[in-house]
Amino acid sequence: MKLLLAWLLGPIAVATVAGVLLLYPWGRDAPTSAISSGTPVHGTITTATSGPCLAAGQVQVGDQPDPGAKPCLSARVELTDGPGSGRTVELTVPIEPSTPRFSAGDHVVLAYNGGDAADPASYQLIDFQRGLPLAVLAALFAIAVVVLGRWHGLAALGALVLSFVVLVAFVLPAILAGENPLLVAIVGAGLIMFIALYLTHGLSARTSVAVLGTLASLALIGALSAIFSAAASLTGLDDSTSTLIASLGHGIDARGLLLAGIVIGALGVLDDITVTQTSAVWELRRANPALTRRELYSAGLRIGRDHVGSAVNTLVMAYAGAALPVMLYSSISGVGLGAILGSQDVAQEIVRTLAGSVGIVAAVPVTTVLAAVIASREPVSHISPTSAHEPQPTTPARSAPP
């Protein structure tokens, strides 16, 4: 049975590696943005006062400000890096509902346009520094995973880091180089799947079944997404994609980019479903070796029905949360519900959610039947109750009866 799994997964693994080698932009220069946004430099706001917006060289006459003037924030910023490090510049920021609220003591990011480092006109106040809180949160996450999961959690963290490396080092450069986004996403998701599952759960028949179930479900999600995005005439041209095209200075397959996001976004939930189902069937087999293949499938499917409801809800809420500003904007637009649901931004989230949910639902019976077939042929002595990454417990020897 292990030979059968190797025969099925071996060509897929080889094709995945070959796809990475073929799609990676070897020797090609990395694209640069056609829209210059300046070089980021850091600084700290020392003082911040609000008042009417004044043009350069303009002074306020009288004590009472013009009631029709727009409010602005005047901030003195001490630069902490870049060519003007150590200098203090005074910047004016219009106070709008869509602009951040800066105050004294904030650590901020400025855009430097390359001009005179002492000239305030060379800088634009754009954002806050977030490196420290994000690093602290990442450290808390890593500690929690390792404390609870021990060696298994450490392996999961390693898989997470490698998955991020695949996204940054392969998926992003290949798409920016002009390769088909959906094809790049399929190859990248396959590579992430092999790395994450085998590194986290070990080389075993159980993990191989989870890999097969994930592959089958990803194929279904990709097919459904392609069919219904074309049927619904989804272009993929939302605000983020339009900004990307403007920055690149040339066109990109926007619909392919939408499909790529659907495939990669569904991968994490599918891993959870397939691993859980496979482990459930293996544990049922270990607990009762007399169960037949059909009985293993029926019992595993009952477990899967409970799991799939919460998993689908997780996926729907994740996408709904990401699309919340779009939904809020659509709800106040004054058009009917049908027009809101049929709009480009909302319709693509509906396709993303429903296609992913169908794949999740299908992953349960597909993975369960594969697990039942393989587990029923596994010798019970080979089915371990603990992870391959954790030390096996020792059972104290019983003394011989007198």
N, C-alpha and C positions, 0 to 999 in steps of 0.2 A: 504493500500500500504506500509506503514511503517512496518507493521507486515511481509509482504512478504520480504522486504529488510532484516529485522532482521533474518528471517528464512533462507535466502540465505547466509548472511554474518556470522551469529552466528557460525555455524559449522566450517567455514574457520578460524575464529578467534581462536576457541578452538583448532583446529588442529595446528595452528601456535604456540600457547603457548606450546602445547604438544610436538611439534617438537623441540622447544628450550630446553625444559626440558630433552628430550631424547638424543639430540645430544651434549649437553654441556658436556665437559669432567670433570664430578664431581669427585673430589678426586684424579685425575691423575696429576702427576707432569708435570709442563710446560716443553716442550722440550728445550734443549739448543743447541747452534750451535756447530757442530763438528769441525768447523774451528775457531780457536781463533783469533779475530781481535783486542784484547787489550781493556783496559778500557779507555774510552774517558776522557781526561782532557783538561782544557782550558789554554790558554796562550796568550801573546801579543808579536809580533815580535818587538824587539827594534832596531836592525840593520839588513840589508840584503845586501849582496854583491854577485856578480856573478863572476865566474872564472872557470878554468878547474877543472874537478873532480879529486880529489886526494885520494888515498887509505889511510887507517889509518896509521899514522906515516910517510907518504910520504911528501916530501917538494918539492916545485917548484925550479928548478935550472935556474938561469938567469932571465932576465926581460921579455923575450918574451915567452908566453905560447906555448905549443905544439899545432900546428894547427890541429892535428888529435885528440886531446883530446875532450871529450864531455863536454859541459858546465854544471856547477852545481851552485846552489844557496846556499850560506853559510848564515845561519840565526841564530841570537841569540834570543832566546825565553824566556821571563820571565813567569814562570808558575804561574797561579793565583788560582789554586785549585789542589786537589789530594795530594799524600804523599810528593811531592816535591814543594809544594806551597811556593812561595817566592824565589825559586832558579832560576838561569838563565842557560840554556843549549844551546850549539851550535850544530845545526843540518845541515846536508848537504842534499839537495834535487836535484836530476837530473832534468835538464830543458829539458822536452820533450814536443812535441805538445799536448800530452794527459794529462799533469799535470797542476794543477792550477798555476797561477802566483801570488806568494806571494811577499809582499813588507813591508818595515818598517811601523809600526803603525797598521798592520792588527791584528784583534782578531781572533785567530785560534784554531783549535781542534787538539789535538795530541792523538795518541794511546799509552798507557802505558802498557808494557808487564809484569809488576809485578816484575821486577828486582830492582837493586839499584836505588833509586830515584834520586841520584846525578849523575848517569852515563847517558850521552847523548844517549848511545846505547839502553837504555830502552825505548826510545821514538821514535815515527815516526810522522812526520808532514803530516796530511791527508786532512784537510778541513778547511773551514772558519766557524766562529760562525755566525749564522743567526737568533738567537732568537729575538733580538730587532727589526729589520725591519719587521719580520713576525708578531710580536705582534702588532706593529704600524698599519700594513696593516689590520690585523684582527679587530682592534679597529675602524679604518675608515670604514670598511665594516659594522660592527655592528651599528655604528652611522648612516650611510646612510640608512640602512634598517629600523631602528627605526624611524628616522625623516620622512621618506616617508610613511612607513606603519603603524606607531604608534602601537596600540595594536596588530593589525594584524601582523606587522613586528616583534614585540616582540615574539609573538607566533611562528612565522616562525623560529626565532633564537633558541628558545627553542627546536623546532622540529629538527633543524639541529644538535644541541648538542646531543640530545638523539639518533639521527641516527648514529652519530659518535661513541657514547657509544656502540650501538648494534654491529657495525663493530669491534671495538677494544675488547669488552668484550665477544662477542659470536662468530662472524664469524671467526676471526683469530684463537682463541684458538681451536675451533672445527675442523677447517681444519688442523691445525698443529698436532692435536691429532690423525689424520688419518681418520676422517669421510669423507664421500663422498662430495667433494667440491660443486658439483652442487646442491645436496640436501640441504647442509648448506646454500648456496646462496639463494635458493628458500625460505627457512624458514626465513632467515635473511631479505630478501627483503620484504616478507610479513609483518614481524614485523615492519620494517621501514615504510612501506606504511601505515599501520594502525596508527602508532604514528604520522607520519608527516601530513597526510591528516586530521585526526580528530582533532589533536591539533591545526593545522593552520586554518582550515576552520570550525571547530565546528561540533557537532553531529547533523546532519540533513539528510534529504532524498537526498539533492543535493550532499553532500559529499559521501554518501553511493553509489550513482550512479557512481561517479568518482572512488571509490574504486573497484567496479565491473568491470568497463571498464579497469582499470589498471591491474587487475588480469587476465582478458581474454587476454589482449595484452601480458603480461609477459609470460603466458602459450604458446602463439603462438611463441614468440621469443625463448623461451627455446626449444620448439620442433624443430623449423627450424634450430637452431644452432646445436643441437645434430645430426640431420639428415645429414646436409651438412658438418659438421666437420668430421663425419665418412665417408661420401662419398668422401670427398677430402683428406682423410687419414691425417688429421691434428693431430700432436702429442702433440702440446702445449709446446714443448721443445725449447723455445727460451732462450736467454742468462740469463734472470732474473730467469726463472724456473730452469735452470740448476744450477745456483748459489744457489738457495734455496735447491735443492736436495742435493748438495754437503755439504751445511751447516747442513742439517738435519741428514745426514749420512744414510738415507734410502729412498726408493722410495716414490713417491706420484703420485696420479692420475693427470698427467699433462693435459690431455684433459679435465678432469672435472674441473680443475682449470681455463682453458681457457673459458669454458662454464659459470662458476661462474662469471668470470669477465664481460662476455657479459650481463648476467642477471642484475647484480648490476649496470653496467654502463648505461643500458637503462632505469633504474627505474626513474631517475630524469627527463629525457625528457618526459617519459610517464605521470608522474604526471602533468607536465605542460599542455600536450595535453588534458588529461581527465578532469582536473579541468576547463580549459578554455572552452571546449565544453559544459560541464554541466552548467557552469555559463551562457553561451550564450543562451542556450535553456531556462533556467529559466527566464532570463531577457526578452526574446521574449514573453514568456507566461505572464509575469507581464505587459509588454507594451501593449499586445493585447490578452486578455483572450479569444477572439472569435476564435483564431487559433486552427485548428484541430490538431490531432496527426500527420497526414501526413504533414501538413503545417509546423508544428514545426520542424519536421525532415528535410524537404527540406531546410528551412531557416537556420537551424543549420549546415547542411552539406555544404552550400555555404560558411559559415564562416570558417568551418573546412578546406575547400580546400585551402583557403588563408594561413591558419596557418600551414598546414602540409608541404607545400613547404619549408618554412623557418626552421621548426623544423628538417626536414630531412637534410637540408644543415648544420644545426648546428651540428648534430650528425656526419655527414661525415667529416666536418672540424675538429671536436674535435679528432676523431680517426686518421685523416691524420696528424694532428699536433703532436700527440703522436708518430706516426710511421715515422716522418720526417727523423730522422737519418738513419733508415733502408732503406727508399726510396732513400735517397742520396747515400748510400753505394751501393745499388743495381744498381742505374743508372750509376755508374762508373765502374761496374764490367766487362763491355765489352760483356755482353750476350744480347740476344734479349729481347723485351718487354714481350713476352710470358713466357720466363723463369723467368723474374723478378716477374711477377704477380703470377706465380705458385710456387715461393719459399715459404718456411714455414712461415717466418716472415710476408711477404706481404699478402699471401693467408689467414692467420688467421685474419688479419685486414679487408680483403675484406668480409669474412664471418661475422665478428663482425659487420661491418657497414651495410651490406645488410640485414642481419637477423633483426638487430635493426630497420632499416628503414621500412621493411615490417610490423613489429609490430606497428610502429608509424602510418603508413598509415592505418592499420586495426583499430587502436584505435579510429580514427575519426568516421567512421560509426557505430562501435559497441557502443561507448559511446553516440553518438547522438541519436541512436534509443532507448537505455535504458532511456536516459534523456527525450525524447519526450513522451515515454509511462508513465513514473512516473510523469513528470511535468503536463501533460494533465489531470491527476486525482487529482492534488494538488489544494485545494481551493486557490483562488487568494489572499485571506487575509493572507494565511500562507507564501506567497512568499515575503520575505523582500528584499528591494533593497540594504541593507547594510550588512556588515559582522556581524556574531554573536558575534565577539569580540569587535565591536565598538558600542558606545552608539547610540541609535536611535535618530534621530533629532526630535525636537518638532515643531509642526506646530502651529503658533499663531491662537487663536480662532478668527473667524470673528465676527464682531459686527452685531447684528440683524438689518435688514433694518428698517428704521423709519416707 
